[in-house]
Amino acid sequence: MRQGILRKLVLGSAIAGLLVGLTITSGCENNRTKLTEEQSEGGLGLPTTSSNPKKKITIDPRCELNEEVVDPKADTPEWVIYQLLDAARTKDDSEDAFQKFYAQFDESQAESWVRQQFWPRARKHVTKYLLGDPSQGVVYKICDRREDNGKIKIFIQSTDPTKSNPPITVKKDDGGKWKVVFYTP
């Protein structure tokens, strides 16, 4: 008799659980997104987007370190970046300016590659990394610095809201001079 009562309780609990589950889910229409009714009717509170190709998405280039570089000491990672920006900001596209730029790269970077791939883009985008008028000198900001295995990856601030803060990685060469091993113009 106890077994009969136990079976009825188990069966009754299972049926009650099934009915509760049906009641809860019957109020929702095929909700595969797991949104509440309020979310599906009112939205998620996200900024609106557009499929308009002329409207650019803006990026918030945070600059947590916010370290302004004006006149760095020679033979420092900041000096190497200063030299890159100084060479790229020149008004004329001279061989001297390019050689100053190229001298900052380590020996693994072929001169022809730097001339074709990095130099034109560095000259085109240099004003996005300088604070103030390029004719007044080189002033830039370091937003982040990450050290790993003798390399230092430095993210410089982009003043263009559609560009992120580009990284430049430097490492000491065999002669103990800082050289660029990774560059994003």
C-alpha positions as CSV (number, residue, x, y, z in Angstrom):
1,M,0.0,0.0,0.0
2,R,2.8,2.3,0.8
3,Q,4.3,1.6,-2.7
4,G,1.0,2.5,-4.3
5,I,0.9,5.9,-2.5
6,L,4.5,6.5,-3.3
7,R,3.9,5.8,-7.0
8,K,0.9,8.1,-7.0
9,L,2.9,10.9,-5.4
10,V,5.8,10.5,-7.9
11,L,3.4,10.4,-10.8
12,G,1.4,13.4,-9.5
13,S,4.6,15.4,-9.0
14,A,5.8,14.6,-12.5
15,I,2.4,15.7,-14.0
16,A,2.4,18.9,-11.9
17,G,5.9,19.7,-13.1
18,L,4.9,19.1,-16.7
19,L,1.8,21.3,-16.3
20,V,3.8,24.1,-14.7
21,G,6.4,23.9,-17.6
22,L,3.7,24.1,-20.2
23,T,2.0,27.0,-18.5
24,I,5.3,29.0,-18.4
25,T,6.3,28.3,-22.0
26,S,2.8,28.7,-23.5
27,G,2.9,32.4,-22.8
28,C,6.0,32.9,-25.1
29,E,6.0,32.7,-28.8
30,N,9.0,30.7,-30.2
31,N,11.5,32.7,-28.2
32,R,14.8,31.4,-29.5
33,T,16.6,34.6,-28.6
34,K,15.7,34.3,-24.9
35,L,14.6,37.9,-24.8
36,T,12.0,39.1,-22.3
37,E,8.8,40.6,-23.6
38,E,10.0,44.1,-22.6
39,Q,13.4,43.6,-24.4
40,S,11.7,42.3,-27.6
41,E,9.3,45.2,-27.7
42,G,11.5,48.0,-26.4
43,G,15.0,46.9,-27.5
44,L,18.2,46.2,-25.6
45,G,19.3,49.8,-25.0
46,L,22.1,49.5,-27.5
47,P,23.1,52.4,-29.7
48,T,21.3,52.4,-33.1
49,T,23.2,51.2,-36.1
50,S,22.9,52.0,-39.7
51,S,23.6,50.1,-42.9
52,N,24.5,53.4,-44.5
53,P,28.0,52.9,-45.9
54,K,28.7,56.6,-45.8
55,K,28.2,56.7,-42.0
56,K,31.4,55.6,-40.4
57,I,31.5,53.7,-37.1
58,T,33.5,55.7,-34.5
59,I,35.9,53.9,-32.3
60,D,36.7,55.2,-28.8
61,P,40.5,55.1,-28.7
62,R,40.9,55.0,-25.0
63,C,44.3,56.2,-23.7
64,E,44.6,54.8,-20.3
65,L,48.3,55.5,-19.8
66,N,47.9,59.0,-21.3
67,E,51.7,59.6,-21.3
68,E,52.6,62.6,-23.5
69,V,55.9,62.5,-25.2
70,V,57.5,65.8,-26.2
71,D,61.3,65.5,-26.1
72,P,62.4,61.9,-25.4
73,K,65.9,60.9,-24.4
74,A,68.0,59.3,-27.1
75,D,68.2,55.6,-27.4
76,T,64.8,54.9,-25.7
77,P,61.8,53.3,-27.3
78,E,60.0,56.6,-27.1
79,W,62.9,58.2,-29.1
80,V,62.5,55.6,-31.8
81,I,58.8,56.4,-32.3
82,Y,59.6,60.1,-32.2
83,Q,62.1,59.6,-35.0
84,L,59.5,57.6,-37.1
85,L,56.9,60.4,-36.7
86,D,59.5,63.2,-37.3
87,A,60.6,61.6,-40.5
88,A,57.0,61.0,-41.7
89,R,55.9,64.5,-41.0
90,T,58.4,66.2,-43.3
91,K,56.8,68.2,-46.1
92,D,59.0,66.8,-48.8
93,D,59.2,63.1,-49.7
94,S,63.0,63.2,-49.6
95,E,65.5,60.3,-49.5
96,D,67.0,61.8,-46.3
97,A,63.6,61.6,-44.6
98,F,63.0,58.0,-45.7
99,Q,66.5,57.0,-44.5
100,K,65.8,58.5,-41.1
101,F,62.6,56.5,-41.0
102,Y,64.2,53.3,-42.2
103,A,67.1,53.6,-39.8
104,Q,64.6,52.9,-36.9
105,F,63.8,49.3,-38.2
106,D,65.8,46.2,-37.3
107,E,67.8,44.4,-39.9
108,S,65.0,41.8,-40.6
109,Q,62.9,44.5,-42.4
110,A,63.9,44.9,-46.0
111,E,64.4,48.4,-47.2
112,S,62.2,47.9,-50.2
113,W,59.4,46.5,-48.1
114,V,59.5,49.5,-45.7
115,R,59.7,51.9,-48.6
116,Q,56.7,50.4,-50.4
117,Q,54.5,49.3,-47.5
118,F,55.2,51.5,-44.5
119,W,56.6,54.8,-45.7
120,P,53.6,56.0,-47.9
121,R,51.1,55.1,-45.2
122,A,53.2,56.6,-42.4
123,R,53.3,59.9,-44.3
124,K,49.6,59.7,-45.1
125,H,48.5,59.0,-41.5
126,V,51.2,60.9,-39.4
127,T,48.9,63.8,-38.5
128,K,46.5,61.3,-36.8
129,Y,49.2,60.5,-34.2
130,L,50.6,64.0,-33.6
131,L,49.1,66.3,-31.0
132,G,49.0,69.8,-32.6
133,D,50.3,71.1,-35.8
134,P,52.9,68.9,-37.5
135,S,55.0,71.9,-38.5
136,Q,55.4,72.8,-34.8
137,G,57.2,69.6,-33.9
138,V,56.5,66.0,-32.7
139,V,54.3,65.5,-29.7
140,Y,52.4,62.2,-29.3
141,K,50.8,60.2,-26.5
142,I,51.5,56.6,-25.4
143,C,48.2,54.9,-24.4
144,D,49.6,51.5,-23.4
145,R,52.9,49.8,-22.9
146,R,53.4,46.0,-22.7
147,E,56.7,44.3,-22.1
148,D,57.3,40.7,-23.0
149,N,60.6,38.8,-23.6
150,G,62.7,41.9,-24.2
151,K,60.2,43.4,-26.5
152,I,58.1,46.5,-25.7
153,K,54.8,47.0,-27.5
154,I,53.7,50.6,-27.4
155,F,50.3,51.8,-28.4
156,I,50.3,55.4,-29.5
157,Q,47.1,57.5,-29.5
158,S,45.2,58.0,-32.7
159,T,43.3,61.3,-32.9
160,D,41.1,59.9,-35.6
161,P,37.9,58.5,-34.0
162,T,37.6,55.9,-36.7
163,K,41.1,54.4,-36.0
164,S,42.3,52.4,-33.1
165,N,45.5,53.1,-31.3
166,P,48.2,51.4,-33.4
167,P,51.0,49.3,-31.8
168,I,54.7,49.6,-32.5
169,T,56.9,46.9,-31.1
170,V,60.6,47.6,-30.4
171,K,63.4,45.4,-29.2
172,K,67.1,46.0,-28.6
173,D,69.4,44.8,-31.5
174,D,72.7,43.1,-31.0
175,G,74.4,46.5,-30.6
176,G,72.0,47.4,-27.8
177,K,69.9,50.0,-29.8
178,W,66.2,50.0,-29.8
179,K,64.8,49.0,-33.2
180,V,61.3,48.5,-34.6
181,V,60.4,44.8,-35.1
182,F,56.6,45.4,-35.7
183,Y,55.0,48.5,-37.1
184,T,51.5,49.6,-37.8
185,P,51.3,52.9,-39.8
